[in-house]
Structure formats: structure tokens, C-alpha cells
Amino acid sequence: MQSTELETQHLLNSLNTALVMVDSQLTIVYANHAGEALFETGTKRLCGHHLDVFFVPGTIATSRLQAAIRRGEDFTENEIRLSFRDGRNVMVDLTVTNVQTSNGARLLFEVKKIDQQKRISRENLQNAQHYAARELIRGLAHEIKNPLGGIRGAAQLLEKELSEEHKEFTHMIIEQSDRLRNLVDRLLGPNSLPNLKWCNVHEALEQVRNLMRVDSDTPITIIRDYDPSIPQLLIDPDMIQQAVLNIVKNGIQALTESKTPEPQIRLITRVERQMTIQTKRHPLVAKIAIVDNGPGIPSEIKDTLFYPMVSSKKSGSGLGLSISQTLINHHGGKIDVESHPGHTEFVIYIPIESKESSNDE
């Protein structure tokens, strides 16, 4: 019997659908892993607490739920918005089912994120676009670098035959050739593989925060909201730092140019459960959110945001986000983005590997 219960528990925890059960007083008595992910907290902080503790008043129609328990009625609602007290808003399909247990009547909530399906489709499209853009740039880079090297070499040879007063022209050719070569190298992005080691991801985030704090030109509040329970990750800390730094710099530039009142950036870390990244399912994933209260991303560049040379900034190169995505891809992770006026959120997901399984491999 105990073995069967463990198997059932494992099965429920492997579901993508969030399952949350409440008693007749609408107090939470159970949540599977997807349910914990929905509330962004663990079972110990969920169980024993009323639903109203977690939701903005008016989000949950408690009178309807209590009536459903009294009458034994089930119901389904599609495309409803759950507004959490921590500021999150999630679009879901909700099914509420009456369950009779030895402890009395219960309501079982089945919550399926609509956002999740959209996110998977967007991720697949984003990966395809990124791959196509990288291949196009690599092809162009080789076509540019080969003749560029010839031009630079010819200028060096010609320089030996010229008088001093005419060498300034060959110097100009060499300088501009080097500038173009450096631009092409930046377009190609980081090619070296990550130097993986077990690290606390918050150390990399603190490096970014400290770099921004000493920048006198950025009087912007940077707020930390870290989850200390995140274990050490198998990462290249320099690459993670660079990926986050590129996103933070973009946020700071947007806040500065828009002259946002009381500008701030929040660095948030959490643990996500049962997430699929690049077609691979991960039981645990570290979530790094970079949130600013700026004007939001212009709609005309949302779909091509991670393309090289795409930028809405007056002085932006459009390479930072493309490089960040490449660096995170090296870690088997991904970057999501949600944006509307007053709220832009870039979220980096990195798989949490266990040291035991890593050593086995």
C-alpha cells in the first residue's frame, strides 16, 4: 500500500497541470509540484493557509466555491486571470471538482496555464529564429572577413612604398579594417565553451549589482529578492554574469532615456519545477528575473528582440541580448521576456543539476 501511495504521489508531481486541494473552509490541504510552482512557494507555506492569503481580493469567488461544496457541483472556467498578492498575473483554464474524502468534502483545483502553451510556441519560434540568424551571420562573417584580411594586408604592403605624408591613408584603411573585423567578431558572439564549475548563482548577480552601483551615471535603485534555497549550479559564472549584465544595462539605458520617475531594477531568483527547456524536461530549474519599471519594449521589435543589431536605444548596438541568449544557450537554458508599459521582465532559466548525477556522467 505504501509503495502504491508513493507511486501515486510521484505521478501527481510529474504532471504539468497544477493540482491544489482545499477543505470546506477553503484552506489548502494539498498541492503537487506544479501547484507549488503556480504559487511560487513550497507545500509547507501553502498547506494550512486560506486561499485569500495568496490572491488579490476579488480574484477568487469564495461564495461560489462554498456553494459548490454544499451542492456537490463541479465547474470549469476558461481564460481567467489569477492575480496574486505578490503582483503576478497568470492566465489559466480552471476546473473545480468535488472530492469526497475520509476527512470530508474537498475541492480539487486543476489549473492549466494558458501562458505556458504560448510560451512553448514562442520558445520554439525564438530558437528557430535565433538559429537562422546565427547561420546567416556566420555565412556573412566569412564572406566579409576573407576579403577584409586581403585589404588590410595590401594596405600594409602599400604602406612600405609610401612617403610619410601619404601613410595616413593606409593607416586609415588598416584601422577601419580592424574596426570591421571586431564588429564581425562581436556579431558572431562568444564561441568558446563554458568553463563549468559548481557556483552560487547569487555571487554572479552580486557582481553585476556592484558594477552598477559604482557607476555614477546610473542613479537607479537595484533591489535584491533572492531565494537562498537555490543550490549551487554547474555554470560558468563569468558567462552568467555577462548575460545578466547585458540585460541590466539595457534596462538602465531604457530607464535613463525615458526619464522614468523612481527608476528601479529588481533582481529576483526562484526555483521552478518540472520545466521543459529545448525539448528536455528538468525537475528543477533556477529562475533569474531582471525586472524594470521602464516604458516597456516597443511592439515593433518584440518578435525580433534577440536578433543581432536590433535595438530601440538611441546608442544601442543591438548585440547585448543576442550575446546573452547565446551564453545562456551554452548552459542548456533559455531566456523569456514579458513587457508592457511600466513593467519589463527578462527571465533566465538554468537547469539545476545534482552533483551526484553530474559525477555519474
TORKOL-4160 file (C-alpha; in steps of 0.2 Angstrom, whole numbers, padded with zeros to 4 digits, m for minus):
361
<pt num="1" X="0000" Y="0000" Z="0000"/>
<pt num="2" X="0014" Y="0012" Z="0004"/>
<pt num="3" X="0023" Y="0008" Z="m0012"/>
<pt num="4" X="0006" Y="0012" Z="m0021"/>
<pt num="5" X="0004" Y="0029" Z="m0012"/>
<pt num="6" X="0022" Y="0034" Z="m0017"/>
<pt num="7" X="0019" Y="0029" Z="m0035"/>
<pt num="8" X="0003" Y="0040" Z="m0035"/>
<pt num="9" X="0012" Y="0054" Z="m0027"/>
<pt num="10" X="0026" Y="0053" Z="m0040"/>
<pt num="11" X="0013" Y="0053" Z="m0054"/>
<pt num="12" X="0004" Y="0068" Z="m0047"/>
<pt num="13" X="0021" Y="0078" Z="m0045"/>
<pt num="14" X="0026" Y="0074" Z="m0063"/>
<pt num="15" X="0010" Y="0082" Z="m0070"/>
<pt num="16" X="0012" Y="0099" Z="m0079"/>
<pt num="17" X="m0006" Y="0103" Z="m0073"/>
<pt num="18" X="m0006" Y="0112" Z="m0056"/>
<pt num="19" X="m0017" Y="0102" Z="m0043"/>
<pt num="20" X="m0022" Y="0111" Z="m0027"/>
<pt num="21" X="m0035" Y="0104" Z="m0015"/>
<pt num="22" X="m0044" Y="0114" Z="m0002"/>
<pt num="23" X="m0056" Y="0109" Z="0013"/>
<pt num="24" X="m0073" Y="0116" Z="0016"/>
<pt num="25" X="m0066" Y="0131" Z="0024"/>
<pt num="26" X="m0056" Y="0134" Z="0008"/>
<pt num="27" X="m0040" Y="0131" Z="0017"/>
<pt num="28" X="m0026" Y="0122" Z="0006"/>
<pt num="29" X="m0023" Y="0104" Z="0011"/>
<pt num="30" X="m0013" Y="0098" Z="m0004"/>
<pt num="31" X="m0003" Y="0104" Z="m0019"/>
<pt num="32" X="0008" Y="0095" Z="m0031"/>
<pt num="33" X="0024" Y="0101" Z="m0038"/>
<pt num="34" X="0016" Y="0111" Z="m0052"/>
<pt num="35" X="0004" Y="0118" Z="m0039"/>
<pt num="36" X="0019" Y="0124" Z="m0029"/>
<pt num="37" X="0026" Y="0132" Z="m0045"/>
<pt num="38" X="0010" Y="0141" Z="m0048"/>
<pt num="39" X="0010" Y="0149" Z="m0030"/>
<pt num="40" X="0030" Y="0151" Z="m0031"/>
<pt num="41" X="0031" Y="0143" Z="m0014"/>
<pt num="42" X="0033" Y="0126" Z="m0006"/>
<pt num="43" X="0020" Y="0115" Z="0002"/>
<pt num="44" X="0024" Y="0119" Z="0020"/>
<pt num="45" X="0020" Y="0138" Z="0016"/>
<pt num="46" X="0004" Y="0133" Z="0007"/>
<pt num="47" X="m0005" Y="0120" Z="0017"/>
<pt num="48" X="m0015" Y="0127" Z="0032"/>
<pt num="49" X="m0017" Y="0144" Z="0024"/>
<pt num="50" X="m0033" Y="0151" Z="0016"/>
<pt num="51" X="m0034" Y="0154" Z="m0002"/>
<pt num="52" X="m0037" Y="0173" Z="0001"/>
<pt num="53" X="m0019" Y="0174" Z="0009"/>
<pt num="54" X="m0012" Y="0172" Z="m0009"/>
<pt num="55" X="m0024" Y="0181" Z="m0020"/>
<pt num="56" X="m0029" Y="0199" Z="m0023"/>
<pt num="57" X="m0047" Y="0202" Z="m0015"/>
<pt num="58" X="m0060" Y="0198" Z="m0029"/>
<pt num="59" X="m0049" Y="0186" Z="m0038"/>
<pt num="60" X="m0057" Y="0170" Z="m0030"/>
<pt num="61" X="m0076" Y="0170" Z="m0029"/>
<pt num="62" X="m0076" Y="0162" Z="m0011"/>
<pt num="63" X="m0095" Y="0162" Z="m0011"/>
<pt num="64" X="m0096" Y="0151" Z="m0027"/>
<pt num="65" X="m0083" Y="0139" Z="m0020"/>
<pt num="66" X="m0093" Y="0137" Z="m0004"/>
<pt num="67" X="m0109" Y="0134" Z="m0014"/>
<pt num="68" X="m0100" Y="0121" Z="m0025"/>
<pt num="69" X="m0095" Y="0112" Z="m0009"/>
<pt num="70" X="m0113" Y="0112" Z="m0002"/>
<pt num="71" X="m0121" Y="0107" Z="m0018"/>
<pt num="72" X="m0108" Y="0095" Z="m0024"/>
<pt num="73" X="m0106" Y="0104" Z="m0040"/>
<pt num="74" X="m0091" Y="0104" Z="m0052"/>
<pt num="75" X="m0087" Y="0119" Z="m0064"/>
<pt num="76" X="m0075" Y="0124" Z="m0077"/>
<pt num="77" X="m0069" Y="0142" Z="m0082"/>
<pt num="78" X="m0058" Y="0146" Z="m0096"/>
<pt num="79" X="m0046" Y="0160" Z="m0098"/>
<pt num="80" X="m0047" Y="0168" Z="m0081"/>
<pt num="81" X="m0034" Y="0179" Z="m0073"/>
<pt num="82" X="m0027" Y="0174" Z="m0057"/>
<pt num="83" X="m0020" Y="0190" Z="m0048"/>
<pt num="84" X="m0008" Y="0185" Z="m0034"/>
<pt num="85" X="m0003" Y="0197" Z="m0019"/>
<pt num="86" X="0015" Y="0197" Z="m0025"/>
<pt num="87" X="0010" Y="0206" Z="m0041"/>
<pt num="88" X="0009" Y="0192" Z="m0053"/>
<pt num="89" X="m0005" Y="0189" Z="m0065"/>
<pt num="90" X="m0007" Y="0172" Z="m0073"/>
<pt num="91" X="m0020" Y="0167" Z="m0087"/>
<pt num="92" X="m0027" Y="0150" Z="m0084"/>
<pt num="93" X="m0040" Y="0137" Z="m0088"/>
<pt num="94" X="m0048" Y="0131" Z="m0071"/>
<pt num="95" X="m0058" Y="0116" Z="m0067"/>
<pt num="96" X="m0065" Y="0113" Z="m0049"/>
<pt num="97" X="m0070" Y="0096" Z="m0044"/>
<pt num="98" X="m0079" Y="0090" Z="m0028"/>
<pt num="99" X="m0070" Y="0076" Z="m0020"/>
<pt num="100" X="m0077" Y="0066" Z="m0005"/>
<pt num="101" X="m0063" Y="0060" Z="0007"/>
<pt num="102" X="m0062" Y="0052" Z="0024"/>
<pt num="103" X="m0059" Y="0070" Z="0031"/>
<pt num="104" X="m0075" Y="0077" Z="0022"/>
<pt num="105" X="m0079" Y="0086" Z="0007"/>
<pt num="106" X="m0064" Y="0094" Z="m0003"/>
<pt num="107" X="m0062" Y="0104" Z="m0019"/>
<pt num="108" X="m0049" Y="0099" Z="m0031"/>
<pt num="109" X="m0042" Y="0114" Z="m0042"/>
<pt num="110" X="m0035" Y="0109" Z="m0059"/>
<pt num="111" X="m0026" Y="0124" Z="m0065"/>
<pt num="112" X="m0018" Y="0124" Z="m0083"/>
<pt num="113" X="m0008" Y="0139" Z="m0088"/>
<pt num="114" X="m0013" Y="0146" Z="m0104"/>
<pt num="115" X="0003" Y="0157" Z="m0104"/>
<pt num="116" X="0013" Y="0140" Z="m0104"/>
<pt num="117" X="0007" Y="0134" Z="m0121"/>
<pt num="118" X="0010" Y="0152" Z="m0128"/>
<pt num="119" X="0027" Y="0152" Z="m0120"/>
<pt num="120" X="0032" Y="0135" Z="m0128"/>
<pt num="121" X="0027" Y="0140" Z="m0145"/>
<pt num="122" X="0036" Y="0156" Z="m0143"/>
<pt num="123" X="0052" Y="0147" Z="m0137"/>
<pt num="124" X="0051" Y="0135" Z="m0152"/>
<pt num="125" X="0049" Y="0150" Z="m0164"/>
<pt num="126" X="0063" Y="0160" Z="m0155"/>
<pt num="127" X="0075" Y="0145" Z="m0156"/>
<pt num="128" X="0072" Y="0143" Z="m0174"/>
<pt num="129" X="0074" Y="0162" Z="m0177"/>
<pt num="130" X="0090" Y="0163" Z="m0167"/>
<pt num="131" X="0097" Y="0148" Z="m0176"/>
<pt num="132" X="0093" Y="0155" Z="m0193"/>
<pt num="133" X="0100" Y="0172" Z="m0188"/>
<pt num="134" X="0116" Y="0164" Z="m0182"/>
<pt num="135" X="0119" Y="0154" Z="m0198"/>
<pt num="136" X="0116" Y="0169" Z="m0209"/>
<pt num="137" X="0128" Y="0180" Z="m0199"/>
<pt num="138" X="0141" Y="0166" Z="m0199"/>
<pt num="139" X="0140" Y="0165" Z="m0218"/>
<pt num="140" X="0141" Y="0184" Z="m0220"/>
<pt num="141" X="0155" Y="0185" Z="m0207"/>
<pt num="142" X="0166" Y="0173" Z="m0218"/>
<pt num="143" X="0162" Y="0182" Z="m0234"/>
<pt num="144" X="0167" Y="0198" Z="m0225"/>
<pt num="145" X="0182" Y="0193" Z="m0216"/>
<pt num="146" X="0191" Y="0185" Z="m0230"/>
<pt num="147" X="0192" Y="0200" Z="m0242"/>
<pt num="148" X="0194" Y="0211" Z="m0227"/>
<pt num="149" X="0210" Y="0202" Z="m0222"/>
<pt num="150" X="0216" Y="0204" Z="m0240"/>
<pt num="151" X="0213" Y="0223" Z="m0240"/>
<pt num="152" X="0222" Y="0225" Z="m0223"/>
<pt num="153" X="0237" Y="0215" Z="m0230"/>
<pt num="154" X="0238" Y="0225" Z="m0246"/>
<pt num="155" X="0237" Y="0241" Z="m0236"/>
<pt num="156" X="0252" Y="0236" Z="m0225"/>
<pt num="157" X="0262" Y="0231" Z="m0241"/>
<pt num="158" X="0257" Y="0248" Z="m0249"/>
<pt num="159" X="0262" Y="0257" Z="m0233"/>
<pt num="160" X="0280" Y="0252" Z="m0236"/>
<pt num="161" X="0281" Y="0260" Z="m0253"/>
<pt num="162" X="0273" Y="0277" Z="m0247"/>
<pt num="163" X="0281" Y="0293" Z="m0240"/>
<pt num="164" X="0277" Y="0298" Z="m0223"/>
<pt num="165" X="0264" Y="0311" Z="m0228"/>
<pt num="166" X="0254" Y="0298" Z="m0238"/>
<pt num="167" X="0255" Y="0284" Z="m0224"/>
<pt num="168" X="0240" Y="0292" Z="m0215"/>
<pt num="169" X="0229" Y="0285" Z="m0229"/>
<pt num="170" X="0235" Y="0267" Z="m0227"/>
<pt num="171" X="0233" Y="0269" Z="m0208"/>
<pt num="172" X="0215" Y="0274" Z="m0210"/>
<pt num="173" X="0212" Y="0258" Z="m0221"/>
<pt num="174" X="0220" Y="0247" Z="m0208"/>
<pt num="175" X="0211" Y="0255" Z="m0193"/>
<pt num="176" X="0194" Y="0253" Z="m0202"/>
<pt num="177" X="0198" Y="0235" Z="m0207"/>
<pt num="178" X="0202" Y="0231" Z="m0189"/>
<pt num="179" X="0185" Y="0240" Z="m0184"/>
<pt num="180" X="0175" Y="0230" Z="m0196"/>
<pt num="181" X="0184" Y="0214" Z="m0191"/>
<pt num="182" X="0180" Y="0217" Z="m0172"/>
<pt num="183" X="0162" Y="0221" Z="m0177"/>
<pt num="184" X="0160" Y="0204" Z="m0186"/>
<pt num="185" X="0168" Y="0195" Z="m0171"/>
<pt num="186" X="0155" Y="0203" Z="m0160"/>
<pt num="187" X="0141" Y="0198" Z="m0171"/>
<pt num="188" X="0147" Y="0180" Z="m0171"/>
<pt num="189" X="0146" Y="0181" Z="m0152"/>
<pt num="190" X="0155" Y="0170" Z="m0139"/>
<pt num="191" X="0162" Y="0154" Z="m0147"/>
<pt num="192" X="0171" Y="0147" Z="m0133"/>
<pt num="193" X="0163" Y="0133" Z="m0122"/>
<pt num="194" X="0158" Y="0137" Z="m0104"/>
<pt num="195" X="0171" Y="0133" Z="m0090"/>
<pt num="196" X="0158" Y="0124" Z="m0079"/>
<pt num="197" X="0160" Y="0123" Z="m0061"/>
<pt num="198" X="0149" Y="0122" Z="m0045"/>
<pt num="199" X="0145" Y="0140" Z="m0040"/>
<pt num="200" X="0132" Y="0150" Z="m0031"/>
<pt num="201" X="0122" Y="0160" Z="m0044"/>
<pt num="202" X="0120" Y="0174" Z="m0032"/>
<pt num="203" X="0138" Y="0178" Z="m0032"/>
<pt num="204" X="0137" Y="0182" Z="m0051"/>
<pt num="205" X="0122" Y="0193" Z="m0048"/>
<pt num="206" X="0130" Y="0202" Z="m0034"/>
<pt num="207" X="0145" Y="0206" Z="m0046"/>
<pt num="208" X="0133" Y="0214" Z="m0058"/>
<pt num="209" X="0124" Y="0224" Z="m0044"/>
<pt num="210" X="0141" Y="0230" Z="m0038"/>
<pt num="211" X="0146" Y="0235" Z="m0055"/>
<pt num="212" X="0130" Y="0245" Z="m0057"/>
<pt num="213" X="0131" Y="0253" Z="m0040"/>
<pt num="214" X="0149" Y="0261" Z="m0044"/>
<pt num="215" X="0143" Y="0268" Z="m0060"/>
<pt num="216" X="0139" Y="0286" Z="m0055"/>
<pt num="217" X="0129" Y="0289" Z="m0071"/>
<pt num="218" X="0116" Y="0277" Z="m0066"/>
<pt num="219" X="0106" Y="0283" Z="m0051"/>
<pt num="220" X="0094" Y="0269" Z="m0051"/>
<pt num="221" X="0089" Y="0258" Z="m0037"/>
<pt num="222" X="0093" Y="0240" Z="m0039"/>
<pt num="223" X="0083" Y="0228" Z="m0027"/>
<pt num="224" X="0088" Y="0211" Z="m0022"/>
<pt num="225" X="0075" Y="0197" Z="m0019"/>
<pt num="226" X="0085" Y="0181" Z="m0018"/>
<pt num="227" X="0079" Y="0163" Z="m0014"/>
<pt num="228" X="0093" Y="0157" Z="m0003"/>
<pt num="229" X="0087" Y="0139" Z="m0005"/>
<pt num="230" X="0094" Y="0138" Z="m0023"/>
<pt num="231" X="0108" Y="0125" Z="m0023"/>
<pt num="232" X="0125" Y="0128" Z="m0031"/>
<pt num="233" X="0123" Y="0127" Z="m0050"/>
<pt num="234" X="0135" Y="0119" Z="m0063"/>
<pt num="235" X="0139" Y="0135" Z="m0073"/>
<pt num="236" X="0152" Y="0147" Z="m0080"/>
<pt num="237" X="0150" Y="0162" Z="m0068"/>
<pt num="238" X="0158" Y="0174" Z="m0080"/>
<pt num="239" X="0146" Y="0169" Z="m0094"/>
<pt num="240" X="0131" Y="0171" Z="m0082"/>
<pt num="241" X="0137" Y="0187" Z="m0076"/>
<pt num="242" X="0140" Y="0194" Z="m0093"/>
<pt num="243" X="0122" Y="0188" Z="m0099"/>
<pt num="244" X="0114" Y="0196" Z="m0084"/>
<pt num="245" X="0125" Y="0212" Z="m0086"/>
<pt num="246" X="0119" Y="0214" Z="m0104"/>
<pt num="247" X="0101" Y="0214" Z="m0099"/>
<pt num="248" X="0103" Y="0225" Z="m0084"/>
<pt num="249" X="0112" Y="0238" Z="m0095"/>
<pt num="250" X="0098" Y="0238" Z="m0107"/>
<pt num="251" X="0086" Y="0241" Z="m0093"/>
<pt num="252" X="0096" Y="0255" Z="m0086"/>
<pt num="253" X="0098" Y="0263" Z="m0103"/>
<pt num="254" X="0079" Y="0262" Z="m0106"/>
<pt num="255" X="0075" Y="0269" Z="m0089"/>
<pt num="256" X="0088" Y="0283" Z="m0092"/>
<pt num="257" X="0082" Y="0288" Z="m0109"/>
<pt num="258" X="0063" Y="0288" Z="m0104"/>
<pt num="259" X="0067" Y="0298" Z="m0088"/>
<pt num="260" X="0056" Y="0286" Z="m0078"/>
<pt num="261" X="0051" Y="0293" Z="m0061"/>
<pt num="262" X="0059" Y="0282" Z="m0047"/>
<pt num="263" X="0068" Y="0270" Z="m0058"/>
<pt num="264" X="0072" Y="0253" Z="m0051"/>
<pt num="265" X="0078" Y="0236" Z="m0057"/>
<pt num="266" X="0074" Y="0221" Z="m0047"/>
<pt num="267" X="0085" Y="0205" Z="m0047"/>
<pt num="268" X="0074" Y="0190" Z="m0042"/>
<pt num="269" X="0079" Y="0172" Z="m0040"/>
<pt num="270" X="0067" Y="0157" Z="m0038"/>
<pt num="271" X="0066" Y="0139" Z="m0041"/>
<pt num="272" X="0054" Y="0132" Z="m0054"/>
<pt num="273" X="0048" Y="0114" Z="m0055"/>
<pt num="274" X="0045" Y="0102" Z="m0070"/>
<pt num="275" X="0050" Y="0114" Z="m0084"/>
<pt num="276" X="0054" Y="0109" Z="m0102"/>
<pt num="277" X="0069" Y="0118" Z="m0110"/>
<pt num="278" X="0075" Y="0115" Z="m0128"/>
<pt num="279" X="0064" Y="0099" Z="m0128"/>
<pt num="280" X="0072" Y="0092" Z="m0112"/>
<pt num="281" X="0062" Y="0091" Z="m0096"/>
<pt num="282" X="0070" Y="0096" Z="m0080"/>
<pt num="283" X="0063" Y="0093" Z="m0062"/>
<pt num="284" X="0071" Y="0109" Z="m0055"/>
<pt num="285" X="0076" Y="0125" Z="m0064"/>
<pt num="286" X="0084" Y="0141" Z="m0057"/>
<pt num="287" X="0074" Y="0156" Z="m0062"/>
<pt num="288" X="0083" Y="0173" Z="m0063"/>
<pt num="289" X="0071" Y="0188" Z="m0066"/>
<pt num="290" X="0078" Y="0205" Z="m0071"/>
<pt num="291" X="0063" Y="0217" Z="m0069"/>
<pt num="292" X="0062" Y="0236" Z="m0073"/>
<pt num="293" X="0048" Y="0249" Z="m0072"/>
<pt num="294" X="0053" Y="0257" Z="m0088"/>
<pt num="295" X="0042" Y="0261" Z="m0103"/>
<pt num="296" X="0042" Y="0243" Z="m0110"/>
<pt num="297" X="0048" Y="0236" Z="m0126"/>
<pt num="298" X="0042" Y="0243" Z="m0142"/>
<pt num="299" X="0029" Y="0232" Z="m0151"/>
<pt num="300" X="0038" Y="0233" Z="m0167"/>
<pt num="301" X="0054" Y="0224" Z="m0161"/>
<pt num="302" X="0046" Y="0212" Z="m0149"/>
<pt num="303" X="0047" Y="0197" Z="m0161"/>
<pt num="304" X="0065" Y="0201" Z="m0166"/>
<pt num="305" X="0071" Y="0206" Z="m0150"/>
<pt num="306" X="0085" Y="0193" Z="m0149"/>
<pt num="307" X="0091" Y="0196" Z="m0167"/>
<pt num="308" X="0109" Y="0204" Z="m0168"/>
<pt num="309" X="0108" Y="0223" Z="m0172"/>
<pt num="310" X="0090" Y="0225" Z="m0166"/>
<pt num="311" X="0089" Y="0239" Z="m0154"/>
<pt num="312" X="0076" Y="0253" Z="m0148"/>
<pt num="313" X="0090" Y="0263" Z="m0140"/>
<pt num="314" X="0097" Y="0278" Z="m0147"/>
<pt num="315" X="0115" Y="0272" Z="m0145"/>
<pt num="316" X="0112" Y="0254" Z="m0144"/>
<pt num="317" X="0122" Y="0241" Z="m0154"/>
<pt num="318" X="0109" Y="0228" Z="m0153"/>
<pt num="319" X="0121" Y="0214" Z="m0149"/>
<pt num="320" X="0119" Y="0213" Z="m0130"/>
<pt num="321" X="0103" Y="0202" Z="m0130"/>
<pt num="322" X="0109" Y="0191" Z="m0144"/>
<pt num="323" X="0125" Y="0188" Z="m0134"/>
<pt num="324" X="0115" Y="0184" Z="m0118"/>
<pt num="325" X="0105" Y="0172" Z="m0127"/>
<pt num="326" X="0120" Y="0163" Z="m0134"/>
<pt num="327" X="0128" Y="0162" Z="m0117"/>
<pt num="328" X="0113" Y="0155" Z="m0108"/>
<pt num="329" X="0110" Y="0143" Z="m0123"/>
<pt num="330" X="0128" Y="0136" Z="m0118"/>
<pt num="331" X="0121" Y="0131" Z="m0101"/>
<pt num="332" X="0106" Y="0122" Z="m0108"/>
<pt num="333" X="0095" Y="0136" Z="m0103"/>
<pt num="334" X="0083" Y="0149" Z="m0110"/>
<pt num="335" X="0078" Y="0167" Z="m0109"/>
<pt num="336" X="0059" Y="0173" Z="m0109"/>
<pt num="337" X="0053" Y="0191" Z="m0109"/>
<pt num="338" X="0036" Y="0199" Z="m0104"/>
<pt num="339" X="0034" Y="0218" Z="m0107"/>
<pt num="340" X="0021" Y="0231" Z="m0105"/>
<pt num="341" X="0022" Y="0249" Z="m0101"/>
<pt num="342" X="0029" Y="0251" Z="m0083"/>
<pt num="343" X="0035" Y="0233" Z="m0082"/>
<pt num="344" X="0048" Y="0223" Z="m0092"/>
<pt num="345" X="0054" Y="0206" Z="m0086"/>
<pt num="346" X="0068" Y="0196" Z="m0093"/>
<pt num="347" X="0068" Y="0179" Z="m0085"/>
<pt num="348" X="0083" Y="0167" Z="m0087"/>
<pt num="349" X="0081" Y="0149" Z="m0084"/>
<pt num="350" X="0095" Y="0137" Z="m0080"/>
<pt num="351" X="0093" Y="0119" Z="m0076"/>
<pt num="352" X="0098" Y="0113" Z="m0058"/>
<pt num="353" X="0109" Y="0098" Z="m0059"/>
<pt num="354" X="0113" Y="0087" Z="m0045"/>
<pt num="355" X="0131" Y="0084" Z="m0041"/>
<pt num="356" X="0128" Y="0065" Z="m0039"/>
<pt num="357" X="0121" Y="0063" Z="m0057"/>
<pt num="358" X="0134" Y="0075" Z="m0064"/>
<pt num="359" X="0148" Y="0064" Z="m0056"/>
<pt num="360" X="0140" Y="0049" Z="m0063"/>
<pt num="361" X="0141" Y="0056" Z="m0081"/>
